[in-house]
Amino acid sequence: MPREGEFVNLSNMDFDISDEQAVLLERVDRACKEIRPIEDKCYAEDRVDDQVAPILARAGLLGLVVPREYGDGQGVDAVTYALAAERIGREGLGPAAFFSVHTALCQMTIVRWGTEEQKQRVLIPATKGTGIIAFGLTEPNAGSDPASLTTSFEEKEGKFVLSGQKTWISLGSTAKWVLIFAYPRGKKEGMCAFLVDTKSSGFKAERIKDKLGLRTSDTSTLYLDRVEVPREGLLGPPGKGLAVALSGLMDGRLGIAAGCVGVAHDCLDESLRCTGMRSENDKLVGDNPFVQRHLGLMATSLEAARLLTLRSAYVKQRYEEHAEDKELRDAVDLATTKAKYFASNTALEAADRGMLVLSAAGRSVENRCARHFADARVSIIFEGTNEILEQKIALGSLGRNFEAYS
Ligand SMILES: Cc1cc2nc3c(=O)[nH]c(=O)nc-3n(C[C@H](O)[C@H](O)[C@H](O)COP(=O)(O)OP(=O)(O)OC[C@H]3O[C@@H](n4cnc5c(N)ncnc54)[C@H](O)[C@@H]3O)c2cc1C
C-alpha cells in the first residue's frame, strides 16, 4: 500500500480562494447566519433542528457534490466542498453532521456506485432537500467492525426482503431514503447495499432521546421487518456492499473533518471574543499569559487541522480524475483518515481549552464552547472511532492495509 505523499506534489497545492469559491462561500455564510438563531433555540430546548435542511436547500447547497445534470447539482471540487463544510461546522457539529451525512456520506456514494435510474430517482430530490438520505451501517452488535453485521435479505419474487436493526443512524427519522447494508440470509459474506424507501411497509424509525451532545441532530434506531426492496434498489454490484460502505466512510470522513475544523474555529472565535471583553483587576483576560497559551495552542492546531483537511480534499480531487486507480484510492483513504482523526481531536481540545479560558461562563450549556465540547465527543466516535483510525494510520504508514475491516 503506497503512502499518500507519493501521489501529491505539495508544491502544486493551491488553497487561495478563487472568485468562484468566494461567491459560493458568501452564499454559505448567508445561510449559516440564518441557521444560527434557530440552532441556538433548538439546542436550548433540546430538540432536533429541522430547519438546517430547508435553509441549505434554499441556498442551493445540497447539491454541491452532485454533478450538474441532476437537479440542483453543482459538481464542485473536493477542496471547495471542504471549505463550505468548514463554514457550516462553525454553526455546530449538528448542522455539520447533517451536511456531511447527506452530501459526503450518502450523495457521493450514490454518485460513485448508483445506476443512472437511481441517480435520477434519488439524487435529484436530494439536491433540492426534498429527499434526505441516511446511511444505515451500524447495528447494536456491529459498529467498528461492520463486517459482523446481522441484517439480512432474501430474494423473493424478483424483490429483496430485508430484516434487521440499525442503530445510531444520523437523519434516520428524517430521511426519505436510507442506504442499508445486509448479508444474504444465513451467510456472512456477499454483503449488499440497498437504497431503502423509508415509507416502505415494515420500516420503522425511532429517535434516540437524551443524548449527551448533538442535541439538535436526529439520531435514530431503524427497524426493518420484512421490508421489500425492488430490484432497482440494489446499490452497486451484488456482493460489493462492504466496498460501498467503506467508500462512503472514506468520503464521509472528509465532510466530518471539515466540519470539525469549523467547530474548532468557532471555539477560538468565541474564546477571543470573550477574553477581549472581560477584565479582572483592570486587565483583560486575554492579557493573562496562561490564557494566551491556550489561545496560541488553539490557533496552531486549528491551522494544522485545516491544512490536513484541505490536503486530503486535494488528494481526493486527484483521485476523482483517476477513479480506477486503486493505489490512489488507498491514498485518499489514508489522507481523509488522518484529517478526520486530527480535526476531531482538535475540535474536542479547542472546546476544552475554550471552556478553561472562559472558566465559570464556559460551564453554561448555552455557551458555544460548552456545546461544542459535548458535541465534539461524538466526532471522535462516528465515521470510525479515533482508536480505530489510529490503527488504520499506523498500518498505512507501515505500508499495510488495515485488516480489521478494510
Ligand atoms: C451521534 C452518532 C451518530 C452516528 N451516525 C451514524 C450513521 O449515520 N450511520 C452509521 O452507520 N453509524 C452511525 N453512528 C455509529 C458509529 O459509527 C459507531 O458508534 C462507531 O462506528 C463505533 O461503533 P460502536 O459504537 O459499536 O463501538 P464499538 O465498535 O463497540 O467500540 C467500542 C470501543 O472499542 C474500541 N474498539 C473496537 N474495535 C477495536 C479494534 N479492532 N481496535 C481497537 N479498538 C477497538 C472502539 O474504538 C471503542 O472505543 C453514529 C454514532 C453516534 C454516536
The ligand as an ORCA input file, in Angstrom:
! r2SCAN-3c Opt
* xyz 0 1
  C     -24.315     10.612     17.272
  C     -23.897      9.446     16.436
  C     -24.251      9.414     15.094
  C     -23.932      8.293     14.313
  N     -24.327      8.249     12.988
  C     -24.171      7.093     12.293
  C     -24.714      6.959     10.970
  O     -25.276      7.901     10.406
  N     -24.619      5.751     10.334
  C     -23.999      4.670     10.921
  O     -23.970      3.608     10.304
  N     -23.455      4.772     12.171
  C     -23.530      5.947     12.861
  N     -23.013      6.055     14.133
  C     -22.379      4.881     14.743
  C     -20.862      4.993     14.813
  O     -20.301      4.919     13.527
  C     -20.386      3.871     15.747
  O     -20.788      4.235     17.046
  C     -18.879      3.688     15.694
  O     -18.505      3.102     14.468
  C     -18.362      2.805     16.856
  O     -19.101      1.645     16.963
  P     -19.676      1.176     18.379
  O     -20.368      2.357     18.988
  O     -20.456     -0.048     18.160
  O     -18.400      0.916     19.254
  P     -17.543     -0.449     19.300
  O     -17.165     -0.846     17.927
  O     -18.262     -1.447     20.134
  O     -16.262      0.044     20.057
  C     -16.194      0.181     21.482
  C     -14.786      0.658     21.829
  O     -13.831     -0.343     21.421
  C     -12.872      0.210     20.529
  N     -12.567     -0.798     19.511
  C     -13.438     -1.573     18.835
  N     -12.778     -2.383     17.966
  C     -11.464     -2.075     18.080
  C     -10.266     -2.548     17.434
  N     -10.292     -3.509     16.479
  N      -9.103     -1.988     17.798
  C      -9.050     -1.020     18.757
  N     -10.137     -0.534     19.393
  C     -11.321     -1.051     19.058
  C     -13.557      1.418     19.932
  O     -12.605      2.392     19.493
  C     -14.384      1.923     21.090
  O     -13.603      2.720     21.921
  C     -23.242      7.200     14.906
  C     -22.856      7.270     16.257
  C     -23.160      8.361     17.003
  C     -22.731      8.388     18.449
*
